[in-house]
Amino acid sequence: MQGSQSTGVTFHGFPNIDHSQDFVRKDIIEWLRWLRKSVGFQDFRFDYVKGYAPKFIKEYVEESRPIFSVGEYWDSCNYSAPNNRLDYNQ
């Protein structure tokens, strides 16, 4: 089976999970519920939320019911020569 068209921005450092597939979302929701009920997690941090459509995060939060959740949204940064250090105050 091949995945669907991406619903976000591709980041080549991570696998591209096809959130549009029902079985993928079901597995993620089961895992999040397990983290909440069995492990004791109360909060979730969703990585690289530019990489998939917000409707999927909404579904994950509604189905797993964390007390608090946050999404990691970062954009391109500017770096300065000669050391390629991150520019101050972006």
Buried (B, 14 or more C-beta within 10 A) or exposed (E): EEEEEBBBEEEEEEEEBBBBEEEBBEEBBEEBBEBBEEEEBEEBEBEBBBBBBEEBBEBBBEBBEBEEBEBEEEEEEEEEEEEEEEEEEE
